[in-house]
Amino acid sequence: MAIRRLATFLAGAAAAILWLPAVAPAADMAVVATRIVYPGETVSADTLDQVALRPNARVTSPFVQEIEEADGKVAKRTILPGKLIPLSSLRDPYLVEAGQAVTVIFQQDGLTIQATAVPLQPGSLGDVLRLRNADSGKVFTGIVIANGTIRVGG
């Protein structure tokens, strides 16, 4: 009885294998997680593996093909080990968190004005955010720049 269960398990496991570790052209490669990655967790290269895509695999959406595409990104949803990682399940890390005061910079024609504002939502590099001026309470928009400050105007 135990041998029959083991044989059934092995047959099912063999049928479930989607990826074969091998060297293949880049278009036939995929990146999979080596462990469960939970939403909000930063993905690192040591939790990823590049594998050959199974011949005749049915792929319905864009997926991660190079480890560099996912390294340092944040999971939007649970990523299971051995499964394709859809590009839509990853995001850039936030440089600005909602509710935490940030510096807002306005620069035009040699004039620079700095103020403090509170973002109404989190944001990554290049995101357009709504902010509330800490002094006046007025709501406005700005763009997140590399150092985590917000650029407005000109």
N, C-alpha and C positions, 0 to 999 in steps of 0.2 A: 504494500500500500504506500509506504513512504517513498519507494523508488518510483512508483507511478506518479506521485505528486511532484517529485523532483524532476522527472522527465517532462511533465506538463509545464512546470514553472520554466524550465530551460527552453522549451519550445516557444512559450509565450515571450520570454525575454529575447530570444533570437529574432522573433518576428517584430518586436518593438524597436529594435536597433535602427536608429535613423541616420547615424553618422558613422563613418569609417575613418579612423585616423590615417591619413595618408598625405602625400604631397601631390597637389593637383594645381592646375592653373587657377589664378586668383578668382576668376568668375565662379569657380566651382567650390570655393571655400566659404565657410561660415564660422561665426564665433558663437560659442555657447558658454554658459556659466558652469563652473565646476561645483558650485553649491548654491543654495537658495539665496537670492538677493531680495531683500524686502524693500517696499516703497519707502523713499526718503533716504535710503542707504547709498553711499557713494561707491560706485563700481571701480575696482582697481584691477590692474593687469593680472595680479596673482589669483584672481577669482575667475579668470577667463581662459578659454582654450580655443585654438583655431583648429577646425577639423574639416575634412572633405565632405562636401554636400553629397548626399546619397543620389546616385543616378535616378532620374525620373522623379525627383522630389517635386512636389507641388507647392510652390511658394506663391502666396497671394498678396504679400505686402513687402515693402523694402525692409531688409534686415541687415544687421551688422555683419560686415565681411572682414574687417580688419580690427585687431585688438585696439589700435589707437583710436578708432571711432567711438569706443565705449569707455576707455580708460579715463577716469576723472569725472564722468557724467554721473547723474543721480537717477536712480530708478523711480519711475512714476508709478509702476505697478510691480507686483511680485514677478521675479524672473526665476524660472525653474531650471535646474541643472539639466544639461543635455538637450535643451530646446533652443530653437532659433530665437534670437533677440530682435524683436521688431524695433526699428529706429524710433517709432512713435512711443516706445516705452521708456525712453531716456530723455533727460533734459540737462541743460547746462546748470552748474551749481549757482545758487543765488548769491549775488554780490550785495544785495540790499534786502533786508527783511522788513516785513510790514510792521509798523509800530515803533521801529527803532530810528531815532533821529539821524538824519544824514545832512551833509553839506550840499547846498545847491549853488551852482556857479552860473552866472550870466556874464558872457564876454562879448563885447562888440566895440569896434573902433578904438581899441586900447583901453576901454573901460572894463573893469572887472568888479562885479558885485557878488558877495557871498552872503548866504542866508542859511538858516536852519529850517528844515521841513521834516515832516513825518510821512513816510510812504504809506499809502492805503493798501498796497499789495506788495508781495515780494517780487524781485526782478533780477534777471541775469544781464550780462553785457549786451547792450543794444536795445533792451526792452524799453518801451514807452510806458511810464508809470504815472498814476495819479498820486499827487502829494498834497498835503495840507501845510500851509505856512504856519510855523510855530507861533508867530507873533500875531498875525491878522486872522488866522483861521481860514483864509481863502484857499480854495482848491484849484490846482493847476497841474499841468503835465510837464514831464521832463524825460530825458533819455539817460539811462544808466551808462556810465563810462568806466573804463578799466579799473580805476582805483576805488570804485564803489561810491563815487560822488555822482551827482545828478547835474546834467547840463540842460539849461533852458535858454530859449531865445536864440539869437544870431548864431 
